[in-house]
Amino acid sequence: MRGFAAFVRKEITEIVRTWRILVLPGMALLFALTGPALAKYTPEILRAVAGDQLGNLKLLPPTYLDAYGQWIKNLSQIVLFALVIIYGGLVSSERKSGTAILVLTKPVSRSAFVIAKAVVHMAFVALTIAVGTALTWGMTAAMFPSAPGSALWKSTGAWLAFAVLFVGIMALLSVLVPSQAGAAGIGLGVYVVLGLASLWKPLGTYSPAGLSGAPASIAAGHDVAVLWPILSAIALAAVCVGAAAALFRRGEL
């Protein structure tokens, strides 16, 4: 793949010098800093705001698992949706702007162009979430002393495999669909389909569909087997990126 290293440098430079360095990291930082405090003080806020409506209902005291659940909830909803929308134009935006034509007139590989994009952005998401998870753990320990990190890291790892899969899916959709909005819409549809597919036990046990709900269960302290869903998600992500590269290589710019 001629030009792979150059394309990797190009993608890293674009991340650092554009809005992309702010969006996902900004979300991760916000949720990491506010999630544990929200989990800690939500019962007190509810009693202060809606004490009369609660009546004799007793709220359970919060634990570190509530903070971990808040982190995973934000990742599974807001961050994943943002990821789908952002990466809906991973390739198509450069086609539309003419950047792809300018770059690929040189003796470099079209496959390298697509694969470098996918690899760099998968690594970017992984690094961002790893830093956010470490901050969440630290903030949770400040709110709930001696909070163990195993449930947090395991649940985040399972979610990250799901996120990597969606970067691969969006890379493929951004080659197939010329519109960023169209690709994002299909990506959100895939998310819904995987959530429904997880209700069928064989798919929930062995396919990436199991990762739609497993992170929340792990964060809640449950023992959930996610090895096969994680392996299948990574394998499917690789297939999607490979298919995106093959289609881009044969298609018109």
N, C-alpha and C positions, 0 to 999 in steps of 0.2 A: 504494500500500500504506500505508494509514493506520496510524500507530503504529510504523513500522519503527524509527525512531531510538530511540523509547522502549523497544522490546523489546531493541534492541542494548545499551542502557545497563543494562537489567534483567539480561541474560545476563552481561555483564561483571561486574556487582556480585555475582551469584551465584557466579561463578568465584572472585573475589577473597575472598569471605567464607565459602566453604564448603570442604569437603575436596578439591574439584577442583583447587584451586591447589597441592595437595601431591602428588597421585598421579602424574600424567604428568611434571610438572617434577622430582619426586623421583626417578623412574625414570631420566629423562634425565641428571640430575646424577650419580646413582650410577654409571651405565654409562660416562659420559664420564670420570669420575675414576678408575675402576678398570679399565676395558677396556684401555687402553694398557699399564698396569703388568702386567696379567695376560698380555697377549701377549708382553711383554718377558721375563717370568720363568717362564713355563710350562715351557719346556725344562729349566731348572734345577730346578724343583720336581719334574718327572717323574724326572730323574736322581737326585734326593735320595730320593724316595719309592719309586721302582720301578727303581732302577739295576740290580739283579740280574736282574729280569725282562726288561729291555731287552737285556741281553747286549752283543753287538757292534753293535747297531743304533745308527746315528748320527742324531741329531736335527738337522734343518736349523736354522741360526741364525735367530732371528726378525727380521723387518723391519717397517717402518711399515705395510706392507700387511696384516700380521697384526692390527695394532691397528685398522685401518679395517674389516677383515672382522669383528672382534669387535663393533664398534659396529653394523654393519649386521645381524649375526646377532641381536643383542639387540633391535633395532628390529623386525625381520621376525617375530620370535617373541613375545617377552614384551610389548613395547610395543603391537604391533598387536592381540594378543589382549586386552590390557587395554583398549585403545580400543574394541574391539567390545563388550566386556562393559559398560563404562561408558556407552556411548552407546546401548545397547539400550533404555534407558528415557528417551531424550532428550525425547520428547513424551509417551509413555504414563505416565511418572512424575508429570507435572503433571496429566494427566487423573485419575489415581488419587487424588492428594492434594486435588484440587478447585481447585488454583491456576489451571488453564486456564479453568474456568468463571468464577471470580472476575474474572480479567483481561479475558476476552472478552465480558463483559456490557457493557463500555464500547464506544463507537463506534470500534473499531479493527479492523484486518483480520486474519482468521484466517491468511491467506497470509503476512502480515508476521510473525506469531508463529512460524511454522515456518521461514521463510527466515532470519529473524534468528538463530534458534538455530543453524542449519547454518553460516551465514557466520561467526558469532562463534567457534564451536568449531573450524571449519577454520583460522581465523586463529590461534586459541590453540594448536592443534597445531603449525602452521607456526612460530610464534614460539618455542615450547618446543624444537622440534627444531633450529632455527637456532642457538639459544644452546648447546644440547648439542653440536652439531657443532663450533662454535667452541671449546668447552672440550676436546673430543676432539682437535682439531687441535693445540691448545696442549700438552696432555698428551703427545700422540704426539711432538711436536717435542722435548719434554724427554727422552723416552726414546730417540728415534731422531733425532738432530740433522739438520736440513735436510730434514725430511720434507715433500715437496710436498703441497699440499692438493687438487689437482685430482680425484684418484680419490675422495677422501672426499666432497667437495661434490657431484660428479656422481652418485655412488651414493646419497647422502642425498636429493638432489633427486628422483631416480627413485622412491625409497621414499616420499617425501612425497606425490607424486602418487597413489601407491597408497593412502596413508593418507587423503587427501582424498576419494578415491573411497569408501572405507569409511565415512567420516563421512556422506556422502550416502546410501549404502546403509542405514546404521543409522537415519538420519532417516526414510527411507521405511518401514523395518521397524517402527520405534517408533510409526508411525501405524497400520500394518496389524495389528500384533500387540499385544494389551493387556498381555502379560507381558514384563517386561524379560528374564527368563531365556529365554523362548521366542524373543524377537527376537535375543538374543545367540547362541543355539544355531543359528539359521538363518544368522546372519552368519558364524559359524565354518564352517558348511557351505559358504557361498559362497566362503570363503577356500580350502577344500580343492578345490572345483570349479575355481576359477581356476588353482590350481596344476597340476591335471591337464590343463586345457585348454591350458596353455602348452606341453605336450609336442607338440601339433600345430602345425607350423611356421607356417601362415598366422595362427592365433590368437596365437601367441607373438610374431609379427612386427608385427602391426597392431592388436591388441586390448589392453585392460588386463591380460589374462592374462600378457603378457610381463613385467609388472612384478613378478610373484611371485618370479622368480629373477634378473632383470637387475641389481638393486642389488648382490647378492653378487658377481656376475661383474665388475662395474665396480670394486668395492672391491678385487678381487683383481688389478686392473691390466689387465683385458681391455677391448678396444674393442667396446662393444655399442651398437647403434643403438636408441635408446629414444624417438625423437621421436614416432612414431605411437602407441605405447602410452601415452605421457604425454598426448598430445592427446586420445586416445579416452577415457582415464580421467577427465580433466577434463570432457569433454563428457558422459560417462555420469553423473558426479557431479551435474552441473547438471540432467540429466534426472530423476534420482532425487529431488533436492530439489524440482523443479517438480511431480513426481507426488505427492510427500508433501504439498505445499501444497494441491494440487487436491483430494486425497482428504480432507484435514483440513477443508477449507472446506466440503465437502459432507456430511461425516459428523456424527454426534452427539457432543456433548462428554460 
